[in-house]
Amino acid sequence: MVSENRKARHRYEILDSIECGLMLMGSEVKSMREGKLSLDEAYIRVQKRELWLIGSDIAHYKNAGMWNHDPRRPRKLLIHSREYDKFAGRAHERGLTLVPLRVYFNERGIAKCVMGLVKGKKLHDKRQALKKRESDRGLQRAMRRR
């Protein structure tokens, strides 16, 4: 696991998710292997039947010299066309959003991004989720004491 978008689970209700590849430069891959990736403000945009990861921040790789990358450049997501039709079409029709949930390297060493089809939560939904989480923690503590 390189990075996880923890705020997405709080801000959005995740309806569906899918794994897709990332098109990266060499210095970006090396920086990600050091764990220098932030998905806090990242989102996915559809442009000309392509998916682009926008707003993610991959820090400079210190040993790259003058061949370093732009930390906040848009990165293309690689996905099969039938998966694109399923996800991007649903996002466009219903007013849903595509958000990166986590980025990791698979067993072959290839960078993958788990993209989620999400719906924004209202303020009262967020409060309700916090109350439920707190009550569950209280129950777990009570069960440990016995």
C-alpha angles and dihedrals in degrees: 000000000000102000140349129203099227094170090061091067090053098042100040142041105232111223101174139349138202137185120241137171128251127226104221141166121240095254090051092054092049091048091049090052086059088053097248100142128115124195097174098114098022126127137165123247128193115224124169094341091309130110119228128192106221129185098021114134121217109181121230116275104237096215096050095086115189093348092071123132133243105262097218102036119135112261124207118238118217116220137152116262095241090052089048091053091050098048107029092041092053091046092052097044101047100033093249124149133235113224132174109242101183143346124214144152115253125221091276091054096252119142112243132184124205106216121199131206101220143179120210118252122229120233093257091052090055091050091049091051091051091050092050092049091049093049091049090052090050091052091049091051091049091050091051093052093058 
